[in-house]
Amino acid sequence: MRIDSKRFRTLILGLSLCLAFNGIPLFAAGPEEFSNRLVLEKSPYLLQHAHNPVDWYPWGEEAFAKAKAEDKPIFLSVGYSTCHWCHVMEDESFSDTKVAEFMNENFVAIKVDREERPDVDQIYMEALRRMTGSGGWPMNVFLTPEKKPFYGGTYFPPDDRYGSPGFATVLKSVSDSWNDDERRTGILRSGEVFFRAIRREAEEANEETEKLDEAILKEGYDRLVARFDEESGGFGPPPKFPRAHSLSFLLRYWKRSGEEQALAMVEQTLLSMAAGGLADALGGGFHRYSTDAYWKVPHFEKMLYDQAILGRAYVEAYQATRKTEYAQIARGIFNYVLRDMTDPHGAFYSAEDADSAVSADKPDEKTEGVFYLWADQQVVELLGAERGEVFNYYYGVEAEESILHTAHTIKATSVKFGKPETEIRKILREAREKLFQARVKRVRPHLDDKVLADWNGLMISTLAYAFRVLDEPRYRDAARAAADVILEKMKRVPDGRLLHRFRDGEAAIGAFIDDYAFLSNGLLDLYEATFEARYLAEAVRLLEEMISLFADKERGGFYFSAQDAETIITRNKVIYDGAHPSGNSIAALALFRAGRITMNKSFALAARRVIHFASRDVAEVPDAYTQMLMALDFDLGPSREIVIAGSADDEAAHAMVSEAFAEFLPNKVVVFHPAETEAAKAIQTLSPFVEMQVPINGKATAYVCKNYVCDFPTNDLEKFKELLAG
């Protein structure tokens, strides 16, 4: 809808009036010529489209009612605010008044933020894959008014190119077909076929099951070996994603089997990623994926979930090897998150864009990666000729728009410039700081500042774990602050149900399985970082609620949406461990862990039902389900229940806790049984088996158990180390 901008501004600024926009109060300000319903939304992605000439609707009944009443097809466009090609399509097509005019006349246009509504995204992404054999974002799908998909694609160029139809051509073709009775019959038939196929897959999936045992762990390992890039690390051809949960699985397989190649693959991949352009050499953190095989040329988005999963893998690699470079890289990730991705209350933002403006004078002229790129002369001007040449040689800065990466080793740089390696390291360290300060003055990429419960759960888990391994209290404090924000602000009134998204003072959207699974698992790690029983209690409450709301009581596994949530076409389950692990995989692990702590057998039963449900798919392609394999690895054991009993301020007890996390022992839970009466009661209520595990002779005492069969307790730290190693 077009609004006279001058008159609109006069009404808003002069009279402070509320305009009625098709029955919806619309408050708008600024010089934008167009406004649509998305101005009322909280999603940064939807707000990016709020001033398109397209008459966008958010996902909801108003849009579907309009489509039915006016007998129009729905154009559904799904993306997210840091998506490069989403920006491109907005600029080329959705900002074009002629294209918008045709869309407004012939379609009901719905815009969805996939990060806010992953349920909508997953259903129609599956439909798109069935239509085209692939998927991606922006995802553009045409639906009947009954929400049934019949045609779609990803990015459409504005005009016909290279034998492929442009967006205007696609719109006209779909519109013509819809308005022709015979062709519409074909459209409706196609929609029904896709609808039935999606529903059938969701309802019939995994009726056949397999028994999974230790052999499937080896098969998963063997398949990763077959796909391993021996030159640069990682798995498969480009684009190469970090998929750090696969690295964490390999560490567990190494721990179980002693297979040194598993550890070698992890180390080569972690070092190659950190040396390439995938890592931000100045600011810390990692970009989303590499477009080449060598990790050199990244897609420059930075996602919170990547920082969490990669951070965990680097911390675990440090535990396993004691090589300080892994701890250093992990600290760089956490520095970035705590500096740039944390809101004033302590929760974590979602992502940073790949694109940014070249200059503040032209904020709308954006280029991918420009914030991170350097020219050799820029570096020399900042550092001086001598130091600039050292930096440029080491980081491969040769010309305009160079991506910082480790082009030469410290040793090679030392030889070339005739300086000791210690001096080279000092030059590079000081140079990075100076260039970082210069980069701060550039126009930052767009920040998606919404808070998602699931991604925050991943980050809480990693930071809590990192505190124990790296002995860095600020990681614990950051994890605690984020958890407190979510537990306080992201609950539905009045029933206390978890909500998915928080932004601009509003918590909304019923939580999905990922929210419950990731957050509960994070709270278990936070309990082990703080030994505050309230976090364990919240984890247990969430897991119980998760089983009640999401569990498939007949076949096992968890649906993506709660039983009382909107049913789009059908309720589906997601088990594939993709860019981040699936909710089912993390749920299984969290249930196993909580079951060990609480002795609640129903938790372990629910977890095994997840694995049973997923077993056929896991058996066919185990390397696609590495987080699920980690849950299975925990269940197969041996796993340890470690109880440390003592006073909260006892240094000997603290030393035992530190020792429990010093070695890489992934399949364990750690409970602290405080000597203080009230605190002891709180943990005994949640973990009854600790009641008899008390300090002996008034001294801090460690109990090490395997499947609830315990060794003799000990007050001696060296004996405790032996028990852990046994």
N, C-alpha and C positions, 0 to 999 in steps of 0.2 A: 504494500500500500504506500502511495506517495503522500507525503505530508509537506505542505508549504513551509519551508524551513524558517523563513523570516517571521511569519505569523506564529509559528510554533514556539520559537524562542521568545517572542513578545509575550505570549500567553504564560509561558513558564516563568520567565524572569520578572516580568512586570506585574502579573496578576496572581502568580503562584497557584494557577488553576490546575485541577486534575482533568485531563482529557479522557473521555470515554472512547476506548478503542475496541469496537465490536463487542461491547459489553464488559470489557476488562479495563480497570483503571490503568492508565499509562502515565508514568512520570518519566519524562525524558529531558535532557539538557544537552547543550553543546550544539555544534554547527551541523550535525549529520542531517543529510537531506531526507533519509528514509529511516523509518523505525518499524519494527514488527514485534510480535509477542515475546520474542526472546529477551527483550530488555527487562523483563520481569524475572528472569532466571538467575541462578547463582553460579552456574557452570561457566568457567572462563571460556570454554570452547563455544558454548551457545552465545555468550555475550560478544564474542568475536564476529558473530553473524547477525547481531541484533540490529544492525543498520544496513544490511543488504536490502536491495529492492525486492528480493524474494519475500513473499508473505509467509515466512516460516512459522510453523507451529512447533511447540515442544511435544514430545510423545505424551499422548493423553486422549481421553474420550472426546474432547472437543474436536480434535482433528478427525477422528474416525466418524463422528456424527456428521461432520460437514461433508466428508467423502461420500457417505451413504445418501445424505439428503440431496447432494448435487450430482450424484452418480459419476464421480470422478475417481480415477486411480490415484494411489498415494505414491509420491516420490519420497523415499526414505533415504536420508544421507547421514551416515555415521562416521565420526572421526574423533579427534581429540586435539587439545589446544596447542600441543607441541609437534603436530604432524606437518611435515614440510609440504607434502603433496596436497594435503587439505588446504593449506594456505594458497598454493598455486591455483587450485580449482576455484577457490573463492574469488581470487583476483581475476581470473580469466572468465569465469562463467557466472558465478552467483552475484557478482557486482555489476554485471552487464544488464542494463535496463531492458534491452530488447529480449534477452533470454528470460529475465525475470518476468516480464510481461506475459510471455508465452506460458511459463510455468504457472503463474498465478491464474491464468485463464483456464488451463487445461488439467491442472493437478492440484492436489492438496500436498503441500511440501512440509515434511517433518524433519527436524534436525535433532540428532541424538549424540550426546557425549558418551563414547563407549566406556570411559572410565567411571562415569556416574551410573550408567545402565549396562553393565556387562552382560546382563541377561538378554537384553534386546540384541546386543552385538553378536552374541554367540549363536542365537537361533538363526539370524539372517546371514551370518558368515557361513554357517553350515549350508544354508540354501545356496549361497553364492558359489561355494566350492562345488556343489552338485551341478550348478549351471555351467560353470566355466572351467572347473578343474583347479582353480587357485583362488586366493583371496588377498585382502590387504585393505589399507585405508588411504584415502577416503573410500568407504564402502557405500555404493549407491545402488539401491534395490527398489524396483517398482512392485507395489503390492495392490491387491484388490482392497476394497473398503473393509473386507473381513480379515485383513492382515496377512493374506496368503501371497507369498512371493511368486512372481512369474517371469521376471527378467532383471538382470543386474550386471554390474561391473564395478571396477575400482575407479581409478582416475580416468576421466574422459577429457581429451583435449577440446578446446573450444571449436575447432574446425576439423574436417576430415583430413587425416594424415596417414601416409604410408599404408593405405588400404584399409585403415580402421575408421569407423564413423566418429565424427565429433559429437560433442554433447548436444548441440542444436539438432543435428540429424537424428540422434537417438530419441530426443524428446518428441520430435515430429512423428517419427515412426511409431512410437508407442501410442501417442495420442491418436494417430490415424487408425491404428489397429483397434484401440478401445472404442472408437466411434463407428466402427464398421461391425455390424451384427455378426457376420460370419467369422471375421477375424477375432472378435471379442470372445466368441465361443472357444476358439483355440487358446486364447489367453487364460480364460477361466479353467479350461481343462489342464493347462500347464500348471497353473497355480494349485489346483487340486492334487496333481501328481507330486509336486514338491512338498505340499503340505502333508500328504499321506506318508511320503517317504521319510520326512523328518520325524513325524510322530511315530511311525513304525520302528525306526531305529532307536528312538528314545525308549519305547515300550518293550522292545524285544531284545535290546542289546544285552550281550553277555549272559544269555540263558545257559550256554554251555560254559563250564568252568574247568580249570586245570588245578592240579595240586602243585603249589609252588614250594620249592625247598632250596637248599643251598646251591643246587645245580643251576638255578636260574640266575643267581648272582654271577656265577662264572660266565654264563652265556651273555649276560649284559656286558660284562668286562670284555669278553672276546669280540663282541660286536663293536665296542668302542675302539678296541685295538685295530680292527679292520678299517675303521673310518678315520683313524688318527692321521693328522698331517705331521709327518716326521720332520719336516723342515721348519715349520713355524708353530706347531702346536695347534690345538683345537681339532674340531671334527668336521669333516666334509668340506665341500667347496664353498667359496664365497657366495652370498654374504655370510660372514661368520659371526655368530652371536656368542657371547660369553658362556651361556648355559652353565653357570658355575655350580649348580646342583649336581651336574654330572661329574664335576671335579671332586665334590664332596663325597659322592658315591665311590669314586675311585680310591679316595683316601681310606674309606671304610673297607673296601675290598683288599687294599694293601694291608690294613691292620689285621684283617681276618686271615688272609692267605699267605702273607709274607711275600707276595708277588712284587718284586722290585720295579717291574715295568709299569705297574699301575702308578706308583709314586713318581716315576720318571716322567710319565705323560702329564701328570698334574704339574710338576715343577716346570717342565718346558712350556706348557701353556700359560701358566701364571706369569712366568718371566717374559715370554714373548708378548703377551698382552700389555704388560706394564712398560715394555720398551717401545711399543708401537704408538701410533697416534691415537689408538683407542683410549689410552690413558691421558688425562690432562696433566702435563708435566709441570705446569705452574700452579694450578689451583687444586689439584687432587681430584679424585673421582674418575669415573669411566663413562665414556659415551656408549650409545646403545648397541651398535654393531659395527663391524668393519666391512667395507665394500670390496676389499681385496683379500687375498689369501694371507697377507703378511701382517695383519693388524695395523697397517700403516695409515690407511685412509678411512676415517670413521664416518658414520652418519652421526652428526654432532649432538643429537638429543642426549640429555642426561635424565635417566629415570630413577626414581627413588628405589624401586625394587632391585635394579641392577646393583646399586651401591650396597644394599643390604645383603644380597646373595653373594656377590663378589667379596664383600668385606668378610663374610663368614668363611669363605673358602681360603682367603689369605691368612686369617687368624688360625684356622685349622692346619694349614700348611706350616705355619710357624710352630704350632704345637708339635706337629709330627717330626719336624726336622731341626728345630731350634735355629734356623737360619734367619738372621735379623732382617734381611731385606724384605721378607714377607710381612713381618710386623711393621716395618717402615711404610710399605705400600698400603697396608690396612689403615695405619694412622692417617695417611694422606686422604683416604676415602672418608674417614670419620671427620677429619678436619673440614673437608668440603661440606659434608652434610650439616655439621653443627654450625658452620659459618653461614652458608648460603641457602640451606634447605630447611631451616627450623623457624617456626613462627614465634611471635613474642611469648606465647604461653607454653611453648615447648613441644608442640606437635610438629610433624614433618610434612613439608610440602610434597607435591606429587612429581614435578618434572620441570626441566628447563628446555627451552626450544632449541632446535638446531639453527634457526634463522635469527639474525639480528641486523640492526641498521648499521650502515657504514659510518654514519655520522648523526649527531643529535639534530642537525639542521634538516635532515631528510629522514624522519622516523619511519616513513612508509616504504622507503626503498631498502628492502632487506635482502640479505644474501646468506646462504647457508654457510656456517662455520666462520664467518668473518671475524667474530669475536676472538677466535683462537689462533688465527693465522698471523704469520710474521714474514717480513722481508728482511734480507740480510742487512740492508742499510739502516733500517729501523733499529735493529739490534746494535749495530756499531754506534749509531748516534746516542743510544742510551748507555752503553757500557764502555765506550771508547774502543779504539781499533784493536788493541791487543786482546783484551778480554772478549770483545765482540767476536773476533775470529775464532777464539777457543770455543765459545758457545755455539757459533754457527757450524763449526766442524762437528762437534759432538752431537748436536741435535739436527743436523742435516738441513740447515737453513741456507738455501742456495739462491733463491730468487723471490719474486713476489709471491704472496700467498703460500708460504711453506707451512707444512704441518710439523710441529715439534715431535720428533721421535729419536730414539737412540740410534744414530747412524753409525757411530764408532764407539768402541769401548773406551773406558778410562785409560787402559794401558796404551791403546793406539793413539789416543789424544796426547798422552804424556810424551810418547816418543816423537810425535809430529812437532810439538811445540817445545820440546826439550825442557820440560818442567816435571818435578816430582808428582807422583799421583796424588799425594796429599794436597799439593797446591792446586792441581786441576780440580779436585773435589771442592776445595774452598771457593775457587773461582766460579764454578757452576752453581754452588749453593747460593752465593751472594748474587749471582746474575739472575737466578730464578726469582729471588725475592724482589729484585729491582724491576724485572719485567712484569712480575705479578702486580706490583704497585702501579706500573704504567698501564697495565691492562684494566685495572679498576676504573680508570677514567674513560674507558670505552663504553659504548652503549651496550648494556647487558642484554642477553637474550630474554625473551618473554618467560616469565615464571608462572607456572600453573600452581597457584597457591591454595588449591583445595586440599583438604585433609581427608585421606581415605583410610578407613579402619584397617583394611587388609594389608595395605602396603606399610602402614605404620606398625602393624604387628610384626612384619618381617624385620623392620629396622630396630624395633624394640628388642627382638630376639637376638639380633647380631650384636647390638651395643651391650646388652647385658652379658652376653657370652664373652665379648671382647674385654669387658672390665675384669672378669675373673682371670683371663689368660694373660692380659697385658698389664694388669694392676694399674688401671687408669680410672680413678674415681669419677671423672667427669663423664665417662661413657655410661656408668651406672646411673648417675644423676640425670643424664639426658634421657635414658630409657625410662626411668621412673617418671620424669616430667611428662613425657609423651603419653605413657599409660594413664596417668592421672587425668590428663585432658580428655582422652577418649572415654574413660570410665565415668567422668563427670558430665561431659558435654554431649556425648554421642549415644545417649540413651533416650528411648521414646517415653514420653509421658502419657499415661501414668503407669504403664506396665513394666518399664525398665528394659524393654527390648533393645538390642543393639541396633544402631543405625550406621549406614554405610559412609555417608559423606558429611563433612562439616566445612562450611565456608561462610565468611562474612556474618558471623553470629548465628547462623542457622544450621542445625543438624537435620538431615532428611534422608529419605530413601531407606526402606527396610533392608537390613543387612543380608548378605548372601553367604553361602557356605565358606567362601574364601575369608570373609571378615571374621566369622566365628573361629575357623581353624587357625588362621595366621595369628590372630590376636591371642587366642588361648595358648598356643604354643609359645608365643612371645612372653606371656605372663608366667609360664612355667620357667622360662629362662630368667625372667626378672625375679621370681621367687628365689632361684638359686644364686642370684647376684646380691640380693638384699636379705634373704631369709625373713622377709615380712610375710606373715601368714595371710594377710589380706589379698596378696596377689595370687597365692595358691587357691584361696577360696574363690576368687573371681574366675580363675581359669576353670575350676571345677564347675562353677555355676554355668559358665558359657558352654562347656562341653555337654552338660546335662541338657541345656536348652537346645543346643545344636542337634542332639539325638532326637529330641522331641519334635523339632521343627523341620528337619531336613532328611531324616533317615528313611530309607526305603525298607519298611518292616518285612517285606516279602523276599526281596532279592539281594538286599545288602547295598552298601554304598550310600552316598548322600546326594540328593538332588541339589542343583545349583541354587534354586530359589526355595524359600520357605513354603510350607504347605498352604498358608493363607495369603501368599503373594499373588500378584497378577499372573495369570497364565496367558502367555503370548500366543503360542500355538500348542505347546506341550511343555511339561516339566522335563528338563534334560539333566544328565549327569556329565560332569567333566572329570576325566581321569588323566588325560595327557599332560605330561610335564613339559610345558613349552618354554617361552621366554621367562616365565616364573613358574614355580611348581603349582600343581592343581590343588584345589581345596581338599579333595578327597585324600591326596597323598599326605599333606600336612596334617589333616584330621586324624589319619591312622596313626602317625607318629605321636601326635599330642595325646591321643587316647592311650596308646601303649605307655607313654611316660607317666601320665596321670594315674593310670591303673597301677603302676609299680609303686607310686607314692602313697596312694590312698587305699590300696587293696580292694578297690572296686572292680570286681570281675566283669561287670557289665561294660566297662570301658574297653577292656581287652577284647571282649566278645564283639563289640561294635567295630573295633579296629580290624579284627580278623574278617568280619563280614565285608568290609571295604576291599580287602585284599582278595577275598573269594570272588566278589563281584568283578573286580578288575583282572582276574587271573588269566582269562583267555587272551585279552589284549596284551597283557604283560608277557605272556608266554610267546606270543607271535613276534613282538618287537620290544624286547626288554630295555634296550638302550633309549627308548622314547619315554620310559617311565622310571627314570633313575631316582626320583624322590620317593616313589612307591617302593623301589628296591631298598632304599634306606630304612623305610618303615619295616619291611620284611626282615632286613638284617637285624634290626633291634629285636624283633620278636623271636627270631631264630636263636639269638644269643650267641655266646654268653653275654648277659647284661648284668650290671651290678647295681645294687641298692646300697648306697653309702650313707650312713648316719653318723654324724659327729655330735656328741653330747658334751655340753660344757657351758660355762658362763659366756654371755655375749661379749664381755670385755676381756676374755682370757686369751692371752697371746698364743698359748699353746694350741687352743682351738682354732684360732685364725691361721696358724701355720698348717694345721691339718687341712683346713678348707683350701688353702692355697695349693697344697700338694695334690688335692683331689682334682684340681684343674690344670696342673702343670703338664701332665702327659696327655697325649691324644687318646682318650678313652670315650669314644662317641656314644657307646651304648651303656649309659649310666644315668642314674638320678642321684641327687645329693640332697639330703634333708638335714637341717640343723635342729637338734633338740635342746633348747636352752634350759639352763638350770633354773632360771627365774620362773616362778610359779604361773603367773598369768600368761606369759608368753608360751610356756610349756603346754598349758591347757589349749591354747589356740591351735597349735600344730597337732596335738594329740587328737583333737576333734576331727581334723582332716586326714591325719595319717596315724591310725590307731596302733600300728605295729611298733611305733617308736616308744610307746609308753614304758616298756621295760628296758629300753636302751638308754641308760643313764650314765652320768659320769661315775667312774669307779675310783674309790678312794679319794673322791673330791677333785680328781684331775680330769682334764679333757680326754675323752675316750672316743676312739673310732671303731665303728662296726662296719665290716665289709661283707656283704651278702651277695650271693648269686642265686637268683630266683627264690629269694627268701630263705635260702640256706646259708647261715652265717658262719664265718670263721670266728675264732676266739677274739674278743675285743682286745684292744691294745691302747695303752697310754703313750707308747713309744713311737716317735715320728718315723724312725728308720724302719721299724717293723711295719708301720702303716704303708710305707712305700713298697715294701716287699709284698704285702697283701694286694696292693693295687696292681703290681706287676704280675702276680700269679694268675 
